[in-house]
Amino acid sequence: MTDLTAVALVCTLKPSPERSSSELLATQLLAELRGHGVTGEAIRVVDHDVKPGVEDDMGEGDAWPEIRDRVRAADILVLTTPTWMGHPTSVAARVLERLDAELSETDEEGRPGLFGKVAIVGVVGNEDGAHKIVADVFQALDDVGYSIPAQGCTYWNDEAMGSRDYQDLDGTPEATAGTTRTAAANAAHLAGILRQAPYPAG
């Protein structure tokens, strides 16, 4: 497959143009996806006025409908978040809350609208919590219809109570680079399979 697409929702708390480790990891995932013929873009969610709520459109000024269109058009969703107090950011939580509206959307054969779409997750932080964050985010994405590929996450954590940022490392640690490569390769593979062989109607 050479026409697959991806969109990365970067859930940093830092508005542009501040540097963001979450955006760096999203950029690395998108670069690996490009190696498998997947084109993509990154959206820093905090730069947009995404209203709180669980509807697909929360009214005047809500930026989610435009983002939602881009998410629904993509074959692969990449969600990256830093770790704050052992949890994903409030921005990531808001994205998941807004995706809840997709539960009521179905295609012409009655399947949930996000069936056939693939999601992967990236986490950065200078404290522990990556596994818990990935588990929680994966469950939410699975609930709304995304398929999760084998080893579909990548992360970097500094030592406990450390002060380094991922973006300030001299280079990407091989362990993180390896999981990033695997997550991207498996996401592209699964998205290609689901494009050719969709899930059956219920």
NORGI-V302104 format. One record per pair of residues at least 6 apart in sequence whose C-alpha atoms are under 6 Angstrom apart, sorted by sequence separation. I is the first residue (numbers start at 1). J is the second residue. D is the distance in Angstrom with one decimal. If there is no record, write none. Layout:
i->I j->J d->D
i->I j->J d->D
//
This chain:
i->106 j->112 d->4.3
i->107 j->113 d->5.4
i->81 j->88 d->5.9
i->105 j->112 d->5.8
i->106 j->113 d->4.6
i->123 j->130 d->6.0
i->57 j->65 d->5.8
i->105 j->113 d->5.3
i->51 j->62 d->5.5
i->50 j->62 d->5.5
i->10 j->23 d->5.8
i->49 j->62 d->5.9
i->50 j->63 d->5.0
i->49 j->63 d->5.2
i->50 j->64 d->5.2
i->48 j->63 d->5.9
i->154 j->179 d->5.2
i->154 j->180 d->5.3
i->119 j->146 d->5.9
i->118 j->146 d->5.2
i->117 j->146 d->5.3
i->118 j->147 d->4.7
i->119 j->148 d->5.6
i->115 j->145 d->4.9
i->118 j->148 d->5.9
i->153 j->183 d->5.7
i->15 j->46 d->5.8
i->114 j->145 d->4.9
i->115 j->146 d->6.0
i->122 j->153 d->5.6
i->124 j->155 d->5.6
i->126 j->157 d->5.2
i->152 j->183 d->4.4
i->15 j->47 d->5.5
i->114 j->146 d->5.8
i->120 j->152 d->5.0
i->121 j->153 d->4.8
i->122 j->154 d->4.9
i->123 j->155 d->4.6
i->124 j->156 d->5.0
i->125 j->157 d->5.0
i->126 j->158 d->4.3
i->151 j->183 d->5.8
i->5 j->38 d->5.1
i->7 j->40 d->5.4
i->10 j->43 d->5.9
i->120 j->153 d->5.6
i->122 j->155 d->5.4
i->124 j->157 d->5.8
i->127 j->160 d->5.2
i->4 j->38 d->4.9
i->5 j->39 d->4.9
i->6 j->40 d->4.4
i->7 j->41 d->5.1
i->8 j->42 d->4.5
i->9 j->43 d->5.1
i->10 j->44 d->4.7
i->11 j->45 d->5.9
i->2 j->37 d->4.7
i->5 j->40 d->5.5
i->7 j->42 d->5.8
i->10 j->45 d->6.0
i->126 j->162 d->5.5
i->149 j->186 d->5.8
i->149 j->187 d->5.6
i->76 j->117 d->5.9
i->78 j->119 d->5.8
i->80 j->121 d->5.7
i->82 j->123 d->5.5
i->103 j->144 d->5.5
i->75 j->117 d->5.1
i->76 j->118 d->4.7
i->77 j->119 d->4.6
i->78 j->120 d->5.1
i->79 j->121 d->4.9
i->80 j->122 d->4.5
i->81 j->123 d->5.1
i->82 j->124 d->4.7
i->83 j->125 d->4.9
i->54 j->97 d->5.4
i->76 j->119 d->5.5
i->78 j->121 d->5.8
i->80 j->123 d->5.7
i->82 j->125 d->5.4
i->86 j->129 d->4.8
i->54 j->98 d->4.8
i->56 j->101 d->5.5
i->54 j->100 d->5.8
i->55 j->101 d->5.1
i->87 j->133 d->5.9
i->54 j->101 d->5.6
i->22 j->80 d->5.6
i->22 j->81 d->5.6
i->22 j->82 d->6.0
i->6 j->74 d->5.0
i->5 j->74 d->5.0
i->6 j->75 d->5.8
i->8 j->77 d->5.9
i->11 j->80 d->5.9
i->12 j->81 d->5.8
i->5 j->75 d->5.3
i->6 j->76 d->4.5
i->7 j->77 d->5.3
i->8 j->78 d->4.3
i->9 j->79 d->4.9
i->10 j->80 d->5.1
i->11 j->81 d->4.8
i->6 j->77 d->5.8
i->8 j->79 d->5.7
i->118 j->191 d->5.9
i->116 j->194 d->5.3
i->11 j->91 d->5.3
i->11 j->92 d->5.2
i->116 j->198 d->6.0
i->111 j->201 d->5.7
i->109 j->201 d->5.9
i->21 j->166 d->5.5
i->21 j->167 d->4.9
i->32 j->181 d->6.0
i->33 j->184 d->5.2
i->32 j->184 d->5.8
i->1 j->192 d->5.8
//
